[in-house]
Amino acid sequence: MKQLTEPEIRAAFLNCSKGEAKRLFVPRDLVERPWGELDFLGWRDPQAPDRAYLAAESDGRVVAVALRSPGVAAWQGRRSMCSICVTVHTGGVSLMVAARAGKAGKQGNSVGAYICSDLACSLYVRGRKDAGPGSGFHESLTLEERIQRSVVNLAAFVAKVAA
C-alpha cells in the first residue's frame, strides 16, 4: 500500500460527513507505519474505544470507512475468525459495523463483519504479528494467495458499505 497522508485519509471517507471526517482521530505516526506490509491502514480511536477506522486503495483511489465496535460480548473469550484475513484469535476479533454510504446510511442501514480487533490483519497474514496460542492452523495457500484473499475480502466489505 502506498503511504497515505492525513488529508488523503480525511477526504476518503465513504460513510461520514466531511465535518465528521475532519473531527475524527487520525494516527499521528503515519510516517512510521510499515506501508510496504499493509493492505489497508486500520486504527482505533484511543479516546473512543468503540470507534475504529480503515483506509484502503480501491480501483486506484483511497477509500476510508468509519466503524463502530459494540461493547465486549461474552463470546469474545472464545476462538473467533476474522472475516478479512481469516486469522483465528481467542478474544481478538470484534464485530465491526459500518453505516452504509449515502442515503441508506442516513436511514440507519449498516453492514458488519468480524474483524481483528486491532485491525492488524495485514501483519497477521504476513506472520509479522502473532495471534496468540491456539491461533495457528495449517493452510495450503501461499503467502501471496493469503494476501490476495485478504484484499478481496476487504474489497467486498468496502463494496457493501459503498452500495
C-alpha positions in Angstrom: 0.0 0.0 0.0 1.2 3.5 -0.7 1.9 5.8 2.2 -1.2 7.9 3.0 -1.3 11.4 4.4 -3.9 12.8 6.9 -5.6 15.0 4.3 -5.9 12.0 1.9 -7.4 9.9 4.6 -9.9 12.5 5.8 -11.1 13.2 2.2 -11.6 9.4 1.5 -14.4 8.6 4.0 -17.4 7.0 2.4 -19.8 6.8 5.3 -19.5 10.0 7.3 -19.9 13.7 6.6 -16.9 16.0 5.8 -17.4 17.6 9.2 -17.2 14.2 10.9 -14.2 13.2 8.9 -12.5 16.5 9.8 -13.0 15.8 13.6 -12.2 12.1 13.8 -8.9 10.8 15.2 -6.2 10.0 12.7 -2.9 8.5 14.0 0.0 10.9 14.2 2.5 8.2 13.4 1.6 7.7 9.7 5.2 8.2 8.6 6.3 5.3 10.8 3.8 2.7 9.7 5.1 -0.3 7.7 3.4 0.8 4.5 5.1 -1.9 2.4 3.4 -4.6 4.5 0.0 -3.1 4.7 -3.0 -4.0 2.6 -5.0 -1.4 4.4 -4.5 1.1 7.3 -6.6 0.3 10.3 -6.8 2.1 13.6 -8.9 2.7 16.7 -9.7 6.0 18.4 -7.9 5.9 21.8 -10.4 8.4 23.3 -13.4 6.4 22.0 -12.6 2.6 22.1 -15.9 1.7 20.3 -14.7 3.7 17.2 -12.4 2.2 14.5 -11.4 3.3 11.0 -9.8 1.8 8.0 -8.4 3.2 4.8 -7.5 1.2 1.7 -6.8 1.6 -2.0 -9.6 0.6 -4.3 -9.6 1.0 -8.1 -6.7 3.4 -7.9 -8.2 5.7 -5.3 -8.2 5.8 -1.5 -11.4 4.9 0.4 -12.0 5.0 4.1 -14.7 3.7 6.3 -15.8 4.6 9.8 -16.6 1.6 12.0 -18.3 1.0 15.4 -17.5 -1.9 17.6 -20.1 -2.8 20.2 -19.0 -3.4 23.8 -17.3 -6.6 24.8 -19.6 -9.6 24.5 -19.4 -12.9 26.3 -18.4 -14.8 23.2 -15.2 -12.7 22.8 -13.4 -15.1 25.2 -13.8 -17.9 22.6 -11.8 -18.5 19.5 -13.1 -16.5 16.6 -12.0 -16.0 13.0 -11.5 -12.6 11.2 -13.6 -12.4 8.1 -10.9 -10.3 6.4 -7.6 -12.1 7.0 -9.0 -15.5 8.2 -6.8 -15.4 11.3 -8.1 -17.2 14.4 -7.9 -15.4 17.7 -9.0 -16.0 21.2 -10.8 -12.8 22.1 -9.1 -10.8 19.4 -12.0 -10.5 16.9 -14.7 -7.9 17.1 -17.9 -7.3 15.3 -17.2 -4.0 13.3 -20.3 -2.2 12.0 -20.2 0.5 9.3 -23.1 2.7 8.3 -23.7 2.4 4.6 -22.7 5.3 2.5 -25.2 7.9 1.4 -28.9 7.9 1.9 -29.0 4.3 3.1 -26.6 5.1 5.9 -28.6 8.2 6.9 -31.7 5.9 7.2 -29.8 3.7 9.7 -28.7 0.9 7.3 -25.4 -0.7 8.1 -23.2 -3.7 7.4 -21.0 -5.6 9.7 -18.0 -8.0 9.7 -16.0 -9.8 12.3 -12.5 -8.2 12.0 -9.3 -8.4 14.0 -9.9 -6.1 17.0 -6.6 -4.3 16.4 -7.2 -4.1 12.6 -3.7 -5.5 12.0 -4.9 -8.1 9.5 -2.0 -7.4 7.1 0.5 -8.1 9.8 -1.2 -11.4 10.9 -1.3 -12.6 7.3 2.4 -11.9 6.8 3.4 -13.5 10.1 4.7 -10.2 11.5 2.2 -10.4 14.4 1.2 -13.4 16.4 -2.5 -14.0 17.2 -1.5 -16.0 20.3 -1.8 -19.6 21.4 -4.1 -21.9 19.6 -4.4 -19.4 16.7 -2.4 -21.2 14.1 -3.7 -23.8 11.7 -2.1 -25.1 8.5 -3.1 -23.6 5.3 -2.0 -24.8 1.9 -2.2 -21.3 0.4 1.0 -19.4 -0.4 1.6 -16.0 1.3 0.7 -14.2 -1.9 -2.6 -16.2 -2.1 -3.4 -15.3 1.6 -2.6 -11.7 0.9 -4.9 -11.7 -2.2 -7.7 -13.4 -0.2 -7.5 -10.6 2.4 -7.5 -7.9 -0.2 -10.6 -9.5 -1.9 -12.4 -9.9 1.5 -11.7 -6.3 2.4 -12.8 -5.0 -1.0 -16.1 -7.0 -0.7 -16.7 -5.4 2.7 -16.0 -1.9 1.4 -18.2 -2.5 -1.6 -21.1 -3.4 0.8 -20.6 -0.1 2.6 -20.4 1.9 -0.6 -23.5 0.2 -2.2 
